Amino acid sequence: MRRIDWEGGYMPKDKSKEDPPESVKNVLPEHAQEIYKAAHNNALEQYEDPKKRKGDASLEETAHKVAWAAVKEKYEKDEQTGKWKEK
């Protein structure tokens, strides 16, 4: 199984810690980034078949949505500071 790295290319499954995209790294605490990455990678495998995705969503779009949903289960954005914090 191949995984998409954060720049959109492919990397071997066993390659471990890659940095998340800047749009995630710049706003989420480290633990939330780890949640994002794990959920993103799992979604890339789970939704590889286009029939498993909603509508005409791309694999990357689906993985991104799944990853953010996973982050939002444990973290929330502080309305005053705009920073993400653990619930």
N, C-alpha and C positions, 0 to 999 in steps of 0.2 A: 504494500500500500504506500502510495506517495502522499505527501502532505504539502499544502501550499505554504510557502514561507510568507513573511509579512510584506515582501515586495512583489508577491504574485507569482514567483517562480516555484519550481518544485524542489523539495528536499526529501531526503530519506526519512522514513518514519522514526528511526532511532536517533536522529539528530535532536538533541535535547533543547536546552533553553535558548530560544531566539527572542529577541526583543519584539514586543507588540508594536503596531503602527504608532506613529507619533500622535495621532488623534486619540489614542487610548493612553499611551504612556504619559502624555502631558496633563491628563486630567484625573487619572485613577491612582490610588495608592498601590503599592507593590502587590499586596495580597489580592486586591481586586483585579490587577493585571494578570495574575496567575489564574484566577477564576476565568477571566475572559479567554485566555490562551487555551486552557483545558477544554472549555465548552466549545470554542471555535474549532479546535482540532477534532473533537468528537463529532461535531456537526458536519465537518467535511467528510467524514466517513459515513455517518448516518444518512446524509442527504445526497450522496454521490449520484444516486439514481434520480434523474429529473422528475420521475413520476412521484417521488416522495416529497417534492417541494410544492409550495402553494403557488398557483398561477404560473407565471413565466419567470419567476425569480431565479436568478443565477445561483450557483453553488456558493459563491463568495458572499452574496447578499444574504442568503439564508443563514450561513454560518455566522455572519456578523450579527444578525438579529437574535439568533440563539445565544450567542455569547453575551450580548448586552442584557438579555432577559436573565441569564444566570447571574450576572453582576448585580442586577437590580433586586435579586432575591436576598442578598446579604448587605447591600450598600444602598445608600440614598444620597441624593444631592442636597446639600445644605442650602436652603433658599437665600440665606443672608450672605454666606461667604462664597457660594458657587462651587465649593469643594465637595468631593464625594467622601462620605463617612460611613462607617459600619453602623448598621441598624442596632 
